[in-house]
Amino acid sequence: MYEVLLIALIIVSILLIITVLMLPSKTNAASALSGGAEALFGKQKARGFEAGLRRVAALLGAAFIILAMALAYLSSN
């Protein structure tokens, strides 16, 4: 059981890294010059592919935490 969870944790961690790297950056070089107006008026809800990636990243993050806790529990017993 431990080995199966360990393999699952490795797979989830690799997929999480790939998903986070595919997410678009939120930094904007011109934000220092705009006086913060972009931060107030430029906010838009994520749609389409980006929203899907955010959901996948959140699910993979939750799976990573759950698998890590399960492995910690199994290794302590």
N, C-alpha and C positions, 0 to 999 in steps of 0.2 A: 504494500500500500504506500509506503514511504517513497519508493522509487517512482511510482506512477505520479504521485503528487509533485515530486521533484521535477520530473520531465514536464509536467503540465506548467509548473512555475517558470521553467526556463522558456518554454514556448510562449507563454503569456508575456513574459518580460521582453522577449525579442519583438513580439507584435506591438507591445506598448511603446517601445522605443521607435519603431518604424512609424506608428501612428502619430506620435508627438512630433517627430521630425517632419511629417507631411502637413501638419497644421500651419496655416499662414501666420506670419509674424504680425504682431500688433504694434510694433514700433513705427513711428513716423518721424523722419528726420526734420520735417518742416514744422513739427508741433511746437518747437521752441520759438519760432518766429510768428506763429499765429496767435499767441497769447492765450492759448487754452480753448479757443473757440471750436477747434476740431474735436476736442475731448467732449464738449458739451453737445454740439450739433452734429458731429460726425458719427455718433453711435448708431449702428444699425444692427438689427438682429441677424444672427448667422442663418443663412439659408442654403439649402441644397447640399452640396458636397461637404462644405465646411461644417454645417450642423451635424451631418452624419458622422464626420470624423470626431467631432467633440463628444457625441454620444458613445461612439466606439471607445474613445480614450477613457471616458469615465467608467464604462463597463469593464474595460481591461484593468484599470486602476483598482476598482473594487475587487475584481477577481484576483489580482496580485496580492492585495492585502489579506483576503480570505485564505488563499493558498499558503501564504507565508505564516499566518497564524496557525493553520492546520499542521504545517510542517513543524513549527515550534512545539506544538502540543504533542505530536507524535514522537519527536526526538526527546522530549522530557520524560516520556513513559517508557 
